[in-house]
Amino acid sequence: MNVIIIEDEKPSARRLQRMLKTLNVNAEILLHSVEESIDWFKNNKHPDLIFLDIQLSDGLSFEIFEANEIKSAVIFTTAYDEYALQAFKLNSIDYLLKPIDDEDLKIALEKYKGRAPQTQSVTLDFNDIKNLLVNPIERDYKKRFSVKVGQHLKLINIDDIECIYSENKGTYAYTNEGRNYLLDTTLDQLEDELEPDMFFRISRKFYVNINAIKDMVSYTNSRLQIKLNRFNEQQIIVARERVKDFKNWLE
C-alpha cells in the first residue's frame, strides 16, 4: 500500500509515520505545505491513501485538490471540533481527531482496507466540506468570561474585549476600559470558542477584536502592525503567514 502523510507540524508527521510502521504500513513521503504538496502530486504517481491535515501553514489542504485531480483515498487528521466534523460524516470520509490514538488509527486502516478495491477511484465534494468547515452551522460562541478579581468574580462581556493575548505563560483579556484580566484558558483552547467574524488570531500571541482596530500599518518583512483603540502595552504584529488570511477576514 502506497501511503503519504501531509502534515505541517513535522513532529506530528513523524509520530504518525512511526505509528503506521507499527501497523506494517510504510509512509515514506512526508509533505508539509500546500505548495509542496501541489508540486509533488504534479510530478509523482498518486498514492493509494493520504493522511491529510486540514489546516496547513500556508492554507487549507483542499487547495491541493483544487490544483490536482487526485483519486487517492483520504483519512483526515484534524483538531476541528464536533461541529466541523459534520462535514466528514456527511461525506462518508474517515477522520482521526488529534492527538491520534493508536487504536483509532488501527480501526481507520482496517475500514479503509475493508472497502478499498485494488484500483480506487474516490470522488469527494471538497467544496461542500470546505464550506462546512469555514462556515460551521449553528455554533454557540462564548459570550462572556468570568474572571477572578481579588475575592470576587467579575463577568466580562466578549464585546468589551479589545484583544486576548498570552504573556509569561498566562492568557489575558484587555478590555475597552483599559484593564487586563487573567483568563483561565489558553489561546489554543479559545480557537473554537470565539466568534470568528469578531476575533482573529493574528499570531501565536494575539487575538484581536475587529471592532477595536483603529489603524493598520505596513511593517517589516511583509507584515502588518495593528493599532487598537486603547491597547498600547506592546506592539501587535500580524504574522507574515497570516497576513493574507487576515486581509480576507477584514472583508
C-alpha positions as CSV (number, residue, x, y, z in Angstrom):
1,M,0.0,0.0,0.0
2,N,1.4,3.3,-1.1
3,V,0.8,5.9,1.7
4,I,1.8,9.6,2.2
5,I,1.3,12.0,5.1
6,I,0.5,15.7,4.6
7,E,1.0,17.5,7.9
8,D,2.6,20.9,8.5
9,E,3.8,20.0,12.0
10,K,6.9,17.9,11.4
11,P,7.0,16.2,14.8
12,S,3.3,15.2,14.4
13,A,4.0,13.8,10.9
14,R,7.0,11.8,12.1
15,R,4.9,10.5,15.0
16,L,2.1,9.3,12.7
17,Q,4.8,7.7,10.4
18,R,6.1,5.7,13.4
19,M,2.6,4.7,14.4
20,L,1.8,3.5,10.9
21,K,5.1,1.5,10.9
22,T,4.0,-0.5,13.9
23,L,0.9,-1.5,11.9
24,N,3.2,-2.6,9.0
25,V,2.3,0.4,6.8
26,N,5.2,2.4,5.4
27,A,4.6,6.1,4.7
28,E,7.9,7.2,3.2
29,I,6.7,10.5,1.8
30,L,6.0,13.4,4.3
31,L,4.7,16.7,2.9
32,H,4.4,19.8,5.0
33,S,2.6,22.5,3.0
34,V,0.0,23.2,0.3
35,E,2.7,24.4,-2.1
36,E,5.0,21.5,-1.6
37,S,2.0,19.0,-1.9
38,I,0.7,20.6,-5.2
39,D,4.2,20.3,-6.7
40,W,4.6,16.7,-5.5
41,F,1.3,15.5,-6.9
42,K,2.1,17.1,-10.3
43,N,5.3,15.1,-10.6
44,N,4.7,11.8,-8.9
45,K,2.4,8.8,-9.0
46,H,-0.5,9.3,-6.7
47,P,-0.7,7.1,-3.6
48,D,-3.4,4.7,-2.5
49,L,-4.0,6.5,0.7
50,I,-3.4,10.0,2.0
51,F,-3.3,11.0,5.7
52,L,-4.3,14.7,5.4
53,D,-4.2,17.5,7.9
54,I,-6.8,20.2,7.0
55,Q,-5.1,23.4,8.2
56,L,-1.5,23.6,6.8
57,S,0.9,26.5,7.4
58,D,0.1,28.1,4.0
59,G,-3.6,27.4,3.7
60,L,-6.3,24.8,3.7
61,S,-5.3,21.4,2.3
62,F,-8.3,21.5,0.0
63,E,-6.3,23.8,-2.3
64,I,-4.2,20.7,-3.2
65,F,-7.3,19.0,-4.6
66,E,-8.3,22.1,-6.5
67,A,-4.9,22.2,-8.2
68,N,-4.7,18.4,-9.0
69,E,-7.2,15.7,-9.9
70,I,-6.4,13.3,-7.0
71,K,-8.2,10.0,-6.7
72,S,-6.5,8.7,-3.7
73,A,-8.4,7.6,-0.6
74,V,-8.2,10.2,2.2
75,I,-8.2,9.9,6.0
76,F,-8.2,13.3,7.6
77,T,-6.2,14.1,10.7
78,T,-7.8,17.1,12.4
79,A,-8.1,19.1,15.5
80,Y,-11.5,20.5,14.4
81,D,-14.4,20.1,16.9
82,E,-17.6,18.2,16.7
83,Y,-19.4,20.8,14.6
84,A,-16.8,20.8,11.8
85,L,-16.8,17.0,11.9
86,Q,-20.3,17.0,10.5
87,A,-18.5,17.7,7.2
88,F,-16.8,14.3,7.3
89,K,-19.8,12.4,8.4
90,L,-21.9,13.9,5.6
91,N,-19.3,12.8,3.0
92,S,-18.5,9.4,4.5
93,I,-14.9,10.2,5.0
94,D,-12.8,8.7,7.7
95,Y,-11.1,11.1,10.1
96,L,-8.8,10.9,13.1
97,L,-9.1,13.5,15.9
98,K,-5.8,14.8,17.1
99,P,-3.9,13.7,19.2
100,I,-4.2,10.5,17.2
101,D,-4.9,7.4,19.3
102,D,-3.2,4.0,18.3
103,E,-6.5,2.1,18.4
104,D,-8.4,4.7,16.3
105,L,-5.6,4.6,13.7
106,K,-5.8,0.8,13.5
107,I,-9.6,0.9,13.1
108,A,-9.4,3.6,10.4
109,L,-6.9,1.5,8.4
110,E,-9.0,-1.6,8.8
111,K,-12.0,0.3,7.5
112,Y,-10.0,1.5,4.5
113,K,-8.7,-1.9,3.7
114,G,-12.1,-3.5,4.0
115,R,-13.7,-1.2,1.5
116,A,-10.9,-0.3,-0.9
117,P,-10.7,-2.1,-4.2
118,Q,-7.3,-2.6,-5.8
119,T,-7.7,0.5,-8.0
120,Q,-9.6,3.0,-6.1
121,S,-11.4,6.0,-7.6
122,V,-12.7,8.3,-4.9
123,T,-14.8,11.3,-5.8
124,L,-15.2,13.7,-2.9
125,D,-17.1,17.0,-2.8
126,F,-14.4,19.0,-1.2
127,N,-16.2,22.3,-1.8
128,D,-19.1,21.1,0.4
129,I,-16.6,20.0,3.1
130,K,-14.7,23.3,2.9
131,N,-17.9,25.3,3.2
132,L,-18.9,23.4,6.3
133,L,-15.5,23.9,7.9
134,V,-15.2,27.6,7.1
135,N,-18.9,28.3,7.9
136,P,-19.8,25.9,10.7
137,I,-23.6,25.8,11.3
138,E,-25.4,26.8,14.4
139,R,-22.5,27.1,16.7
140,D,-22.7,28.8,20.1
141,Y,-19.7,31.0,20.7
142,K,-18.5,32.4,24.0
143,K,-20.4,35.5,25.1
144,R,-18.6,36.3,28.3
145,F,-15.7,35.4,30.6
146,S,-15.8,35.0,34.4
147,V,-12.6,36.3,35.9
148,K,-11.3,36.4,39.5
149,V,-10.6,39.9,40.9
150,G,-9.3,39.5,44.4
151,Q,-12.0,37.6,46.3
152,H,-14.7,38.5,43.7
153,L,-15.8,37.1,40.4
154,K,-16.4,39.5,37.6
155,L,-18.2,38.9,34.3
156,I,-16.6,40.4,31.1
157,N,-18.8,40.6,28.0
158,I,-17.0,39.5,24.9
159,D,-17.9,42.7,23.1
160,D,-15.9,44.7,25.7
161,I,-12.6,42.9,24.9
162,E,-10.2,44.6,22.5
163,C,-7.7,41.7,22.4
164,I,-6.7,38.5,24.1
165,Y,-3.0,37.7,24.4
166,S,-0.5,35.4,26.0
167,E,2.3,36.6,28.2
168,N,4.6,34.8,30.7
169,K,2.5,31.6,30.4
170,G,-0.7,33.5,31.2
171,T,-3.7,34.4,28.9
172,Y,-5.1,37.9,29.3
173,A,-8.1,39.8,28.1
174,Y,-7.7,43.6,27.6
175,T,-10.9,45.5,27.8
176,N,-12.1,48.8,26.3
177,E,-11.9,50.2,29.9
178,G,-8.1,49.8,29.7
179,R,-7.8,46.9,32.1
180,N,-6.2,43.5,31.9
181,Y,-7.8,40.3,33.3
182,L,-6.2,36.9,33.7
183,L,-8.2,34.2,32.0
184,D,-8.3,30.5,33.0
185,T,-7.7,29.2,29.4
186,T,-5.2,29.2,26.6
187,L,-5.2,30.8,23.2
188,D,-5.4,27.3,21.6
189,Q,-8.4,26.4,23.7
190,L,-10.1,29.6,22.5
191,E,-9.8,28.5,18.9
192,D,-13.3,27.2,18.7
193,E,-14.9,29.4,21.3
194,L,-14.5,32.9,19.8
195,E,-16.8,34.2,17.2
196,P,-14.7,34.1,14.0
197,D,-16.3,37.2,12.5
198,M,-15.3,39.2,15.5
199,F,-11.9,37.7,16.6
200,F,-8.9,36.8,14.5
201,R,-5.7,35.1,15.7
202,I,-3.1,37.3,14.1
203,S,-0.1,35.5,15.6
204,R,0.7,32.8,18.2
205,K,0.3,35.5,20.9
206,F,-2.7,37.6,19.9
207,Y,-6.4,37.6,19.1
208,V,-7.8,40.9,18.1
209,N,-11.4,42.2,18.0
210,I,-12.3,43.7,14.6
211,N,-14.4,46.4,16.3
212,A,-11.3,47.6,18.3
213,I,-9.0,48.1,15.3
214,K,-8.1,51.8,15.0
215,D,-5.3,51.6,12.3
216,M,-3.2,49.1,10.3
217,V,0.3,50.0,9.2
218,S,2.7,48.2,6.9
219,Y,5.6,46.6,8.9
220,T,8.9,44.9,8.1
221,N,9.0,41.5,6.2
222,S,5.6,42.0,4.6
223,R,3.8,42.0,8.0
224,L,1.2,44.4,9.4
225,Q,1.1,46.3,12.6
226,I,-2.3,46.7,14.3
227,K,-3.2,49.6,16.5
228,L,-6.2,49.2,18.7
229,N,-8.4,51.9,20.4
230,R,-6.8,51.7,23.8
231,F,-4.3,48.8,24.0
232,N,-0.7,50.2,23.7
233,E,1.2,47.9,26.1
234,Q,3.2,46.2,23.3
235,Q,3.3,46.1,19.5
236,I,0.6,43.9,17.8
237,I,2.1,42.4,14.7
238,V,0.2,40.2,12.2
239,A,2.5,37.2,11.5
240,R,3.6,37.1,7.8
241,E,2.0,33.8,7.1
242,R,-1.3,35.1,8.4
243,V,-1.4,38.4,6.6
244,K,-3.3,37.1,3.6
245,D,-6.0,35.4,5.7
246,F,-6.2,38.5,7.9
247,K,-6.9,40.7,4.9
248,N,-9.6,38.3,3.7
249,W,-11.1,38.3,7.3
250,L,-11.3,42.1,7.2
251,E,-13.6,41.9,4.2
